[in-house]
Amino acid sequence: GRCYRLYPEAAFSKLPAAARPEIERCDLASVVLQLKALGVPRPEAFDFVTKPPRHALLRALETLYAVEALDDAGALTPRGKRLAALPLPPLLASAVDLAAARPAGAPDVLAVVAVIVASEHGLFATPRGAEARAAAIRARDAFEDPSGDLWTARNAFVTCLKESSEASRDAWCRRRFLAAPAVKAASRVLKQLRDQLDAEVYVPEAPPPRDKARTEALDTLATAFCVANCAIRDATRRCFRAVRHRVDVFVHPSSVLHGRNPAPDALVYASSVQTTKLFLRGVLAVDAAAL
Protein backbone atom coordinates (compact mmCIF):
# COMPACT_ATOMS: atom_id res chain seq x y z
CA GLY A 1 0.00 0.00 0.00
CA ARG A 2 0.85 3.66 0.01
CA CYS A 3 1.10 5.99 2.96
CA TYR A 4 0.40 9.71 2.57
CA ARG A 5 1.58 12.03 5.31
CA LEU A 6 -0.06 15.45 5.45
CA TYR A 7 1.60 18.48 7.04
CA PRO A 8 0.74 22.16 7.37
CA GLU A 9 2.79 24.11 4.84
CA ALA A 10 4.75 25.87 7.59
CA ALA A 11 5.75 22.52 9.15
CA PHE A 12 6.55 21.01 5.75
CA SER A 13 8.93 23.86 4.89
CA LYS A 14 10.92 23.14 8.07
CA LEU A 15 11.51 19.47 7.23
CA PRO A 16 15.08 18.55 6.22
CA ALA A 17 15.72 17.66 2.58
CA ALA A 18 16.74 14.14 3.61
CA ALA A 19 16.62 12.00 6.74
CA ARG A 20 19.73 11.82 8.89
CA PRO A 21 21.83 8.71 8.17
CA GLU A 22 20.79 5.84 10.42
CA ILE A 23 24.28 5.52 11.88
CA GLU A 24 23.82 8.98 13.39
CA ARG A 25 20.54 7.96 15.05
CA CYS A 26 20.86 4.36 16.20
CA ASP A 27 22.56 2.50 19.04
CA LEU A 28 26.05 1.57 17.89
CA ALA A 29 26.81 -1.17 20.42
CA SER A 30 26.32 -3.95 17.86
CA VAL A 31 28.43 -2.11 15.26
CA VAL A 32 31.29 -1.53 17.69
CA LEU A 33 31.16 -5.13 18.93
CA GLN A 34 31.45 -6.47 15.38
CA LEU A 35 34.32 -4.10 14.59
CA LYS A 36 36.13 -5.32 17.69
CA ALA A 37 35.49 -8.94 16.66
CA LEU A 38 36.96 -8.16 13.21
CA GLY A 39 40.15 -6.88 14.85
CA VAL A 40 39.54 -3.13 14.71
CA PRO A 41 41.11 -1.92 17.98
CA ARG A 42 39.81 1.67 17.82
CA PRO A 43 36.33 1.90 16.25
CA GLU A 44 36.41 5.69 16.59
CA ALA A 45 39.24 5.74 14.03
CA PHE A 46 37.43 3.45 11.57
CA ASP A 47 36.74 4.96 8.13
CA PHE A 48 32.94 5.08 8.25
CA VAL A 49 31.09 6.31 5.15
CA THR A 50 29.27 8.67 7.51
CA LYS A 51 31.14 9.23 10.74
CA PRO A 52 28.89 8.64 13.77
CA PRO A 53 28.80 11.10 16.68
CA ARG A 54 31.57 10.62 19.21
CA HIS A 55 29.11 10.47 22.10
CA ALA A 56 27.30 7.56 20.39
CA LEU A 57 30.56 5.62 20.08
CA LEU A 58 31.40 6.30 23.72
CA ARG A 59 27.96 5.12 24.81
CA ALA A 60 28.40 1.95 22.77
CA LEU A 61 31.74 1.29 24.45
CA GLU A 62 30.14 1.86 27.85
CA THR A 63 27.42 -0.69 27.04
CA LEU A 64 29.94 -3.28 25.88
CA TYR A 65 32.05 -2.75 28.99
CA ALA A 66 28.94 -3.09 31.16
CA VAL A 67 28.05 -6.47 29.63
CA GLU A 68 31.70 -7.55 30.05
CA ALA A 69 32.33 -7.79 26.32
CA LEU A 70 35.34 -5.48 26.74
CA ASP A 71 38.04 -5.45 29.41
CA ASP A 72 39.56 -2.42 31.14
CA ALA A 73 41.86 -1.83 28.19
CA GLY A 74 38.99 -1.92 25.70
CA ALA A 75 40.01 -5.30 24.25
CA LEU A 76 37.48 -7.98 23.38
CA THR A 77 37.00 -10.53 26.16
CA PRO A 78 36.18 -14.23 25.71
CA ARG A 79 32.59 -13.33 26.63
CA GLY A 80 32.66 -10.56 24.03
CA LYS A 81 33.61 -13.12 21.38
CA ARG A 82 30.62 -15.25 22.36
CA LEU A 83 28.28 -12.25 22.20
CA ALA A 84 29.65 -11.21 18.82
CA ALA A 85 28.88 -14.68 17.44
CA LEU A 86 25.18 -14.32 18.24
CA PRO A 87 22.90 -12.51 15.73
CA LEU A 88 21.54 -10.27 18.49
CA PRO A 89 22.08 -6.82 20.00
CA PRO A 90 24.59 -7.00 22.87
CA LEU A 91 22.03 -6.73 25.70
CA LEU A 92 19.95 -9.57 24.29
CA ALA A 93 23.05 -11.61 23.48
CA SER A 94 24.13 -11.06 27.08
CA ALA A 95 20.81 -12.45 28.34
CA VAL A 96 21.22 -15.56 26.20
CA ASP A 97 24.82 -16.02 27.34
CA LEU A 98 23.93 -15.54 31.02
CA ALA A 99 21.14 -18.10 30.70
CA ALA A 100 23.68 -20.88 30.32
CA ALA A 101 24.57 -20.43 34.01
CA ARG A 102 20.88 -20.77 34.97
CA PRO A 103 19.87 -23.62 32.65
CA ALA A 104 16.39 -24.12 34.11
CA GLY A 105 15.38 -20.75 32.71
CA ALA A 106 17.40 -20.87 29.48
CA PRO A 107 14.58 -22.04 27.14
CA ASP A 108 12.28 -19.27 28.38
CA VAL A 109 14.99 -16.61 28.07
CA LEU A 110 15.41 -17.71 24.46
CA ALA A 111 11.65 -17.37 23.87
CA VAL A 112 11.54 -13.87 25.40
CA VAL A 113 14.55 -12.74 23.36
CA ALA A 114 12.94 -14.06 20.16
CA VAL A 115 9.79 -12.07 20.87
CA ILE A 116 11.75 -8.87 21.53
CA VAL A 117 13.74 -9.24 18.31
CA ALA A 118 10.69 -10.08 16.21
CA SER A 119 8.50 -7.13 17.08
CA GLU A 120 9.27 -3.66 18.37
CA HIS A 121 5.62 -3.21 19.36
CA GLY A 122 5.11 -6.61 20.99
CA LEU A 123 2.90 -9.56 20.15
CA PHE A 124 -0.46 -8.13 21.16
CA ALA A 125 -2.62 -6.40 18.56
CA THR A 126 -4.42 -3.14 19.35
CA PRO A 127 -7.64 -3.13 17.34
CA ARG A 128 -9.77 -0.09 16.64
CA GLY A 129 -13.04 0.49 18.42
CA ALA A 130 -13.81 0.43 22.12
CA GLU A 131 -15.50 -2.97 22.04
CA ALA A 132 -12.66 -4.62 20.13
CA ARG A 133 -10.05 -3.05 22.40
CA ALA A 134 -11.88 -4.32 25.47
CA ALA A 135 -11.96 -7.82 23.95
CA ALA A 136 -8.23 -7.61 23.20
CA ILE A 137 -7.47 -6.64 26.80
CA ARG A 138 -9.52 -9.58 28.08
CA ALA A 139 -7.61 -11.89 25.74
CA ARG A 140 -4.30 -10.52 26.98
CA ASP A 141 -5.40 -11.00 30.58
CA ALA A 142 -5.37 -14.76 29.98
CA PHE A 143 -1.60 -14.59 29.53
CA GLU A 144 -0.78 -11.79 31.97
CA ASP A 145 1.98 -12.26 34.50
CA PRO A 146 2.45 -9.92 37.49
CA SER A 147 6.14 -9.44 36.64
CA GLY A 148 5.28 -7.44 33.54
CA ASP A 149 5.37 -7.51 29.76
CA LEU A 150 8.24 -9.89 29.08
CA TRP A 151 6.76 -12.92 30.82
CA THR A 152 3.28 -12.04 29.58
CA ALA A 153 4.61 -12.12 26.02
CA ARG A 154 6.44 -15.34 26.78
CA ASN A 155 3.20 -16.95 27.97
CA ALA A 156 1.34 -15.92 24.82
CA PHE A 157 4.13 -17.01 22.48
CA VAL A 158 4.78 -20.40 24.09
CA THR A 159 1.05 -21.15 24.32
CA CYS A 160 0.62 -20.28 20.65
CA LEU A 161 3.41 -22.63 19.61
CA LYS A 162 1.93 -25.44 21.70
CA GLU A 163 -1.70 -25.05 20.66
CA SER A 164 -1.43 -24.17 16.97
CA SER A 165 0.21 -25.54 13.87
CA GLU A 166 1.66 -23.44 11.08
CA ALA A 167 -1.58 -23.92 9.14
CA SER A 168 -3.82 -22.84 12.01
CA ARG A 169 -1.59 -20.12 13.49
CA ASP A 170 -3.25 -17.15 11.79
CA ALA A 171 -6.71 -18.15 13.03
CA TRP A 172 -5.39 -18.90 16.53
CA CYS A 173 -3.77 -15.45 16.69
CA ARG A 174 -6.91 -13.69 15.46
CA ARG A 175 -9.02 -15.29 18.18
CA ARG A 176 -6.58 -14.15 20.86
CA PHE A 177 -5.71 -10.74 19.38
CA LEU A 178 -2.09 -11.57 18.70
CA ALA A 179 -0.18 -10.14 15.74
CA ALA A 180 0.37 -13.22 13.57
CA PRO A 181 3.32 -11.74 11.62
CA ALA A 182 5.12 -11.00 14.89
CA VAL A 183 4.47 -14.51 16.19
CA LYS A 184 5.77 -16.06 12.95
CA ALA A 185 8.86 -13.83 13.00
CA ALA A 186 9.54 -14.76 16.64
CA SER A 187 9.24 -18.46 15.69
CA ARG A 188 11.88 -18.02 12.99
CA VAL A 189 14.22 -16.20 15.36
CA LEU A 190 13.73 -18.87 18.01
CA LYS A 191 14.56 -21.63 15.54
CA GLN A 192 17.68 -19.80 14.37
CA LEU A 193 18.91 -19.37 17.94
CA ARG A 194 18.15 -22.97 18.87
CA ASP A 195 20.09 -24.20 15.82
CA GLN A 196 23.12 -22.15 16.88
CA LEU A 197 23.17 -22.86 20.62
CA ASP A 198 23.78 -25.91 22.80
CA ALA A 199 20.60 -27.97 22.61
CA GLU A 200 21.21 -29.64 25.97
CA VAL A 201 20.97 -26.26 27.70
CA TYR A 202 18.50 -24.31 25.55
CA VAL A 203 16.29 -27.14 24.23
CA PRO A 204 16.27 -29.77 27.02
CA GLU A 205 14.40 -33.02 26.52
CA ALA A 206 12.81 -32.87 29.98
CA PRO A 207 11.32 -29.47 30.90
CA PRO A 208 12.50 -28.10 34.26
CA PRO A 209 10.05 -27.39 37.11
CA ARG A 210 7.83 -24.47 36.10
CA ASP A 211 8.45 -22.25 39.14
CA LYS A 212 12.21 -22.74 39.00
CA ALA A 213 12.28 -22.02 35.28
CA ARG A 214 10.31 -18.78 35.72
CA THR A 215 12.47 -17.57 38.60
CA GLU A 216 15.76 -18.28 36.84
CA ALA A 217 14.60 -16.78 33.55
CA LEU A 218 13.37 -13.57 35.16
CA ASP A 219 16.58 -13.25 37.18
CA THR A 220 18.62 -13.69 34.01
CA LEU A 221 16.63 -11.06 32.08
CA ALA A 222 16.84 -8.59 34.96
CA THR A 223 20.60 -9.11 35.29
CA ALA A 224 21.17 -8.63 31.55
CA PHE A 225 19.03 -5.50 31.13
CA CYS A 226 19.87 -3.68 34.37
CA VAL A 227 23.34 -2.67 33.18
CA ALA A 228 21.83 -0.24 30.65
CA ASN A 229 18.01 -0.31 30.72
CA CYS A 230 16.73 0.23 34.23
CA ALA A 231 14.64 2.87 35.96
CA ILE A 232 13.79 3.69 39.58
CA ARG A 233 10.36 4.93 40.67
CA ASP A 234 10.15 8.56 41.73
CA ALA A 235 7.14 8.50 44.05
CA THR A 236 6.96 12.27 44.46
CA ARG A 237 6.77 12.93 40.70
CA ARG A 238 4.72 9.85 39.78
CA CYS A 239 7.15 8.66 37.15
CA PHE A 240 10.33 6.62 36.81
CA ARG A 241 13.88 7.91 36.48
CA ALA A 242 16.20 6.18 34.01
CA VAL A 243 19.37 5.33 35.91
CA ARG A 244 21.77 5.57 32.99
CA HIS A 245 20.36 8.55 31.10
CA ARG A 246 18.98 10.39 34.16
CA VAL A 247 15.74 11.42 32.48
CA ASP A 248 12.09 10.95 33.42
CA VAL A 249 10.50 7.91 31.78
CA PHE A 250 7.01 6.44 31.83
CA VAL A 251 5.52 2.98 31.39
CA HIS A 252 3.94 2.68 27.94
CA PRO A 253 0.11 2.69 27.97
CA SER A 254 0.07 -0.72 26.28
CA SER A 255 2.05 -2.32 29.12
CA VAL A 256 0.44 -4.66 31.62
CA LEU A 257 2.15 -2.58 34.32
CA HIS A 258 0.66 0.73 33.13
CA GLY A 259 -1.42 2.26 35.89
CA ARG A 260 -0.56 -0.44 38.41
CA ASN A 261 -1.11 0.70 41.99
CA PRO A 262 1.19 0.52 43.79
CA ALA A 263 3.73 0.92 41.02
CA PRO A 264 6.88 -1.23 41.08
CA ASP A 265 9.90 0.24 42.87
CA ALA A 266 12.09 -0.38 39.84
CA LEU A 267 11.91 -1.62 36.26
CA VAL A 268 14.13 -3.00 33.57
CA TYR A 269 12.95 -2.61 30.00
CA ALA A 270 13.62 -3.88 26.51
CA SER A 271 13.26 -0.58 24.60
CA SER A 272 12.01 2.99 24.78
CA VAL A 273 10.08 5.24 22.42
CA GLN A 274 9.76 9.02 22.39
CA THR A 275 6.30 10.43 21.66
CA THR A 276 4.67 12.96 23.97
CA LYS A 277 6.89 11.45 26.69
CA LEU A 278 9.72 8.95 26.82
CA PHE A 279 7.85 5.65 27.21
CA LEU A 280 9.28 2.26 28.19
CA ARG A 281 8.29 -0.92 26.36
CA GLY A 282 8.81 -4.51 27.40
CA VAL A 283 9.00 -3.67 31.08
CA LEU A 284 9.79 -6.08 33.91
CA ALA A 285 9.29 -5.21 37.59
CA VAL A 286 12.39 -5.81 39.70
CA ASP A 287 13.54 -5.25 43.25
CA ALA A 288 15.18 -1.81 43.52
CA ALA A 289 17.58 -3.10 46.18
CA ALA A 290 18.85 -5.71 43.76
CA LEU A 291 19.89 -3.04 41.27
C-alpha atoms as one frame of an Amber mdcrd trajectory, in Angstrom:
protein
   0.000   0.000   0.000   0.854   3.658   0.011   1.098   5.993   2.965   0.398
   9.705   2.569   1.579  12.035   5.310  -0.057  15.455   5.450   1.605  18.479
   7.040   0.744  22.156   7.374   2.789  24.107   4.845   4.748  25.870   7.592
   5.747  22.524   9.150   6.545  21.013   5.750   8.925  23.859   4.892  10.918
  23.142   8.066  11.515  19.474   7.228  15.078  18.549   6.216  15.722  17.662
   2.583  16.742  14.135   3.612  16.623  12.002   6.741  19.733  11.816   8.895
  21.832   8.709   8.172  20.791   5.840  10.416  24.283   5.520  11.881  23.822
   8.983  13.394  20.541   7.962  15.048  20.863   4.361  16.203  22.556   2.502
  19.036  26.055   1.572  17.891  26.807  -1.167  20.423  26.318  -3.949  17.859
  28.429  -2.110  15.265  31.290  -1.527  17.693  31.159  -5.128  18.928  31.445
  -6.472  15.380  34.318  -4.102  14.592  36.126  -5.323  17.694  35.492  -8.936
  16.657  36.960  -8.157  13.213  40.153  -6.883  14.853  39.539  -3.127  14.706
  41.109  -1.923  17.981  39.809   1.669  17.819  36.329   1.901  16.252  36.406
   5.689  16.589  39.240   5.737  14.033  37.430   3.450  11.571  36.740   4.960
   8.135  32.935   5.076   8.251  31.093   6.313   5.150  29.272   8.672   7.506
  31.143   9.235  10.744  28.885   8.637  13.769  28.797  11.102  16.678  31.572
  10.616  19.206  29.110  10.465  22.095  27.304   7.560  20.393  30.560   5.621
  20.075  31.401   6.297  23.717  27.958   5.122  24.812  28.399   1.950  22.769
  31.745   1.285  24.446  30.140   1.858  27.849  27.421  -0.686  27.036  29.939
  -3.284  25.880  32.052  -2.751  28.990  28.938  -3.094  31.162  28.053  -6.469
  29.628  31.701  -7.546  30.050  32.330  -7.788  26.320  35.343  -5.483  26.738
  38.037  -5.447  29.409  39.556  -2.419  31.143  41.859  -1.832  28.187  38.987
  -1.923  25.696  40.010  -5.299  24.252  37.482  -7.976  23.378  37.000 -10.532
  26.165  36.179 -14.231  25.706  32.593 -13.326  26.630  32.664 -10.561  24.035
  33.613 -13.117  21.382  30.621 -15.255  22.362  28.282 -12.254  22.204  29.648
 -11.208  18.815  28.882 -14.681  17.440  25.178 -14.318  18.239  22.902 -12.511
  15.727  21.540 -10.268  18.489  22.076  -6.819  19.995  24.591  -6.997  22.868
  22.034  -6.729  25.702  19.950  -9.573  24.287  23.052 -11.612  23.484  24.132
 -11.057  27.082  20.806 -12.447  28.340  21.217 -15.561  26.200  24.817 -16.018
  27.343  23.930 -15.544  31.020  21.143 -18.097  30.704  23.679 -20.884  30.319
  24.574 -20.426  34.008  20.880 -20.771  34.966  19.870 -23.617  32.655  16.393
 -24.122  34.106  15.376 -20.746  32.707  17.399 -20.873  29.483  14.581 -22.037
  27.144  12.283 -19.269  28.377  14.991 -16.611  28.071  15.407 -17.706  24.465
  11.645 -17.367  23.874  11.542 -13.866  25.397  14.547 -12.740  23.358  12.945
 -14.064  20.165   9.790 -12.069  20.867  11.754  -8.867  21.533  13.744  -9.236
  18.311  10.690 -10.080  16.213   8.497  -7.131  17.083   9.266  -3.658  18.367
   5.623  -3.214  19.357   5.109  -6.606  20.988   2.897  -9.564  20.153  -0.465
  -8.133  21.162  -2.616  -6.404  18.563  -4.416  -3.141  19.347  -7.644  -3.132
  17.341  -9.774  -0.088  16.636 -13.036   0.489  18.419 -13.812   0.431  22.117
 -15.502  -2.974  22.041 -12.664  -4.624  20.128 -10.054  -3.053  22.398 -11.884
  -4.323  25.471 -11.958  -7.824  23.954  -8.232  -7.607  23.197  -7.467  -6.637
  26.801  -9.519  -9.579  28.077  -7.613 -11.888  25.736  -4.297 -10.523  26.976
  -5.403 -11.001  30.584  -5.370 -14.756  29.985  -1.600 -14.595  29.530  -0.777
 -11.793  31.973   1.981 -12.260  34.504   2.452  -9.920  37.495   6.135  -9.435
  36.640   5.277  -7.442  33.540   5.367  -7.512  29.759   8.237  -9.889  29.080
   6.764 -12.916  30.820   3.280 -12.041  29.583   4.608 -12.117  26.020   6.441
 -15.340  26.777   3.201 -16.947  27.973   1.336 -15.925  24.817   4.126 -17.013
  22.481   4.782 -20.395  24.087   1.050 -21.154  24.318   0.618 -20.277  20.655
   3.415 -22.627  19.614   1.930 -25.439  21.699  -1.704 -25.053  20.663  -1.430
 -24.169  16.973   0.209 -25.539  13.874   1.661 -23.441  11.078  -1.575 -23.920
   9.139  -3.817 -22.837  12.014  -1.585 -20.118  13.490  -3.255 -17.152  11.791
  -6.706 -18.153  13.033  -5.386 -18.897  16.534  -3.772 -15.452  16.694  -6.908
 -13.693  15.459  -9.021 -15.293  18.179  -6.580 -14.155  20.858  -5.712 -10.744
  19.382  -2.088 -11.568  18.702  -0.180 -10.141  15.741   0.366 -13.220  13.574
   3.317 -11.741  11.618   5.118 -10.998  14.892   4.470 -14.514  16.191   5.767
 -16.056  12.954   8.857 -13.828  13.003   9.538 -14.764  16.636   9.236 -18.458
  15.691  11.880 -18.019  12.987  14.217 -16.196  15.357  13.734 -18.870  18.013
  14.558 -21.632  15.545  17.677 -19.796  14.373  18.915 -19.371  17.942  18.155
 -22.968  18.868  20.092 -24.198  15.817  23.116 -22.151  16.878  23.169 -22.859
  20.618  23.780 -25.911  22.797  20.601 -27.969  22.608  21.212 -29.641  25.971
  20.975 -26.260  27.695  18.498 -24.315  25.555  16.289 -27.142  24.231  16.270
 -29.769  27.019  14.400 -33.015  26.516  12.813 -32.868  29.976  11.323 -29.471
  30.899  12.500 -28.097  34.258  10.051 -27.387  37.114   7.827 -24.469  36.101
   8.450 -22.246  39.140  12.212 -22.741  39.001  12.277 -22.017  35.279  10.306
 -18.784  35.718  12.471 -17.571  38.595  15.759 -18.275  36.843  14.598 -16.782
  33.548  13.365 -13.568  35.159  16.577 -13.254  37.180  18.625 -13.687  34.013
  16.632 -11.057  32.081  16.836  -8.585  34.959  20.604  -9.114  35.287  21.173
  -8.631  31.552  19.033  -5.496  31.133  19.866  -3.683  34.368  23.342  -2.667
  33.177  21.827  -0.240  30.655  18.014  -0.306  30.719  16.730   0.232  34.235
  14.638   2.875  35.958  13.786   3.694  39.583  10.363   4.930  40.667  10.146
   8.565  41.733   7.139   8.499  44.047   6.957  12.266  44.462   6.773  12.927
  40.704   4.716   9.845  39.776   7.153   8.658  37.150  10.333   6.620  36.814
  13.881   7.913  36.484  16.197   6.177  34.015  19.371   5.330  35.913  21.766
   5.566  32.994  20.361   8.546  31.099  18.981  10.390  34.160  15.742  11.418
  32.478  12.093  10.954  33.419  10.499   7.914  31.784   7.011   6.445  31.830
   5.517   2.980  31.390   3.943   2.685  27.939   0.111   2.694  27.973   0.075
  -0.721  26.278   2.054  -2.316  29.124   0.438  -4.656  31.624   2.148  -2.577
  34.321   0.664   0.728  33.131  -1.416   2.263  35.895  -0.556  -0.442  38.414
  -1.114   0.705  41.993   1.193   0.521  43.787   3.735   0.924  41.017   6.884
  -1.227  41.082   9.896   0.244  42.869  12.085  -0.380  39.835  11.910  -1.620
  36.263  14.125  -2.997  33.573  12.950  -2.610  30.004  13.619  -3.877  26.509
  13.260  -0.583  24.602  12.008   2.988  24.783  10.077   5.239  22.417   9.760
   9.024  22.391   6.296  10.427  21.658   4.671  12.959  23.972   6.893  11.451
  26.689   9.721   8.946  26.825   7.855   5.649  27.213   9.280   2.262  28.190
   8.289  -0.919  26.359   8.806  -4.510  27.404   8.998  -3.667  31.080   9.795
  -6.075  33.906   9.292  -5.206  37.591  12.392  -5.805  39.696  13.544  -5.246
  43.247  15.176  -1.808  43.519  17.575  -3.100  46.183  18.850  -5.715  43.764
  19.894  -3.040  41.274
